[in-house]
Amino acid sequence: MVPESGMLVHGLWFLAPREALEALRGGAVLVDLRIEELIGMKAFPVPECIPIPHRVLAQRTGQLPKDRLLVLADASGVYVRQAAATLAEQGFQQVVALNGGMLAWEDAGLPVNMDPDALLQGACLCKLKPPKPEETR
């Protein structure tokens, strides 16, 4: 599968956040590889998202469609290469990655569903950024 845009790095296509959003609006499925707590803090508001933490992906690939493009996403892009390799081993051929994960998505100004209460309870201090005033209204 060759996307219309993005960049190929060591056999895996990476899409910029706006390219990924376009693919998701066009029928692709987002596979959110983050842990439940991070998803609770900030969620991708996309048409279809399947949350599967990267640590259990190999055991839960049966939840994923093989006939649709899968866009892999995590917090910053750390786990997408291994996740793509896991999916390839199990016969998935339509897989791309969100370049930069949720951090890049936010930096691109794309919408994010945020839970202000969950933001203050994160396990990783690097995720604790107070919401902008306009985001809490």
C-alpha positions as CSV (number, residue, x, y, z in Angstrom):
1,M,0.0,0.0,0.0
2,V,1.5,3.4,-1.0
3,P,-0.2,6.5,0.4
4,E,-0.7,9.5,-1.7
5,S,1.5,11.6,0.7
6,G,3.9,11.1,3.6
7,M,7.4,9.8,3.8
8,L,8.8,6.3,3.6
9,V,11.3,5.5,6.4
10,H,12.8,2.0,6.5
11,G,9.8,0.4,4.8
12,L,7.1,2.2,6.9
13,W,5.1,5.2,5.6
14,F,4.8,8.1,8.1
15,L,2.0,10.6,7.6
16,A,2.1,14.2,9.0
17,P,-0.8,14.9,11.3
18,R,-3.0,16.6,8.7
19,E,-2.3,13.8,6.2
20,A,-3.3,11.2,8.8
21,L,-6.5,13.1,9.6
22,E,-7.4,13.2,5.9
23,A,-6.8,9.4,5.7
24,L,-8.9,8.8,8.8
25,R,-11.7,10.9,7.5
26,G,-11.5,8.9,4.3
27,G,-12.1,5.5,6.0
28,A,-8.8,4.6,7.7
29,V,-8.8,3.3,11.3
30,L,-6.6,4.8,14.0
31,V,-4.9,2.3,16.2
32,D,-4.1,4.1,19.4
33,L,-1.1,2.4,21.0
34,R,-1.1,4.5,24.2
35,I,-2.1,3.2,27.6
36,E,-5.6,3.8,28.8
37,E,-4.5,6.6,31.2
38,L,-3.0,8.6,28.4
39,I,-6.0,8.1,26.2
40,G,-8.2,9.3,29.0
41,M,-6.2,12.5,29.2
42,K,-6.2,13.3,25.5
43,A,-8.1,11.4,22.8
44,F,-8.0,11.6,19.0
45,P,-11.5,12.8,17.9
46,V,-11.5,10.7,14.7
47,P,-14.3,8.7,13.0
48,E,-12.9,5.3,14.1
49,C,-10.3,4.6,16.8
50,I,-9.4,1.2,18.2
51,P,-7.3,1.5,21.4
52,I,-4.8,-1.3,21.9
53,P,-1.8,-0.6,24.1
54,H,1.4,-1.4,22.3
55,R,2.4,-4.0,24.9
56,V,-0.6,-6.2,24.1
57,L,-0.9,-5.5,20.4
58,A,0.4,-9.0,19.3
59,Q,-2.4,-10.7,21.4
60,R,-5.2,-8.4,20.1
61,T,-4.7,-8.1,16.4
62,G,-7.9,-10.0,15.9
63,Q,-9.7,-6.7,16.8
64,L,-8.2,-5.0,13.7
65,P,-9.6,-5.1,10.1
66,K,-7.1,-6.4,7.5
67,D,-9.1,-4.8,4.6
68,R,-8.7,-1.1,5.7
69,L,-5.8,1.2,6.2
70,L,-4.5,1.3,9.8
71,V,-2.9,4.5,11.1
72,L,-0.7,3.7,14.1
73,A,-0.4,6.4,16.8
74,D,1.1,6.7,20.2
75,A,2.3,9.7,22.3
76,S,5.3,10.6,20.3
77,G,6.1,8.0,17.7
78,V,8.3,5.7,19.8
79,Y,6.3,2.5,19.5
80,V,4.9,2.7,15.9
81,R,7.8,0.9,14.2
82,Q,7.6,-2.1,16.4
83,A,3.8,-2.1,16.2
84,A,4.0,-2.0,12.4
85,A,6.5,-5.0,12.4
86,T,4.1,-6.9,14.7
87,L,1.2,-6.3,12.3
88,A,3.3,-7.2,9.2
89,E,4.2,-10.5,10.8
90,Q,0.5,-11.2,11.2
91,G,-0.4,-10.4,7.6
92,F,-1.5,-6.8,7.8
93,Q,-0.4,-5.0,4.6
94,Q,-2.2,-1.6,4.9
95,V,-0.3,0.1,7.8
96,V,1.1,3.6,8.2
97,A,2.2,5.6,11.2
98,L,1.3,9.1,12.5
99,N,4.6,10.9,12.5
100,G,5.2,12.3,16.0
101,G,2.1,10.8,17.6
102,M,-0.2,12.9,19.8
103,L,2.4,15.5,20.4
104,A,2.7,16.3,16.7
105,W,-1.1,16.1,16.3
106,E,-1.5,18.8,19.0
107,D,1.3,20.9,17.7
108,A,-0.4,20.9,14.3
109,G,-3.4,22.5,15.9
110,L,-5.7,19.5,15.2
111,P,-8.6,18.8,17.6
112,V,-8.1,16.8,20.8
113,N,-10.7,15.6,23.2
114,M,-9.2,16.5,26.6
115,D,-10.3,15.6,30.1
116,P,-8.9,18.3,32.4
117,D,-9.4,16.1,35.5
118,A,-7.4,13.2,34.0
119,L,-4.6,15.6,32.9
120,L,-3.8,16.2,36.6
121,Q,-3.4,12.5,37.4
122,G,-0.9,11.3,34.8
123,A,1.8,8.8,35.5
124,C,4.3,10.8,33.5
125,L,5.1,14.4,34.3
126,C,6.0,15.0,30.7
127,K,2.3,14.7,29.8
128,L,1.1,17.2,32.4
129,K,0.6,20.4,30.5
130,P,-2.2,22.7,31.7
131,P,-4.8,23.2,29.1
132,K,-5.0,26.6,27.3
133,P,-7.8,28.8,28.7
134,E,-9.8,28.5,25.5
135,E,-9.6,24.6,25.7
136,T,-11.3,24.5,29.1
137,R,-14.4,26.5,28.1
